[in-house]
């Protein structure tokens, strides 16, 4: 089977390649799946639902506590006077969406954690 050839250029020169036509519509997005929260909505037994949801609540609480400790340690490191790029408490508060008073408390808590990580 012979190779297809581009249409000859009307001016008799080398054939020009054309750009593809632009899309005149946006591709359809896939249909959103219904939201599932750890498949709890499929649990029919209330005892099982209470047990699984309690486990999740405790796990999220532990994760939030651990994340707060990392926030405090990061704030303490950013406020360390030995750093040449030390940030003032107001800048840390602004970045973390805290009040300055709360930033001071978190910096102090972070310093305690950094001094004794087993606390």
HELIX and SHEET records of a PDB file:
HELIX    1   1 UNK A   40  UNK A   42  5                                   3    
HELIX    2   2 UNK A   46  UNK A   78  1                                  33    
HELIX    3   3 UNK A   89  UNK A   96  1                                   8    
HELIX    4   4 UNK A  100  UNK A  115  1                                  16    
END                                                                             
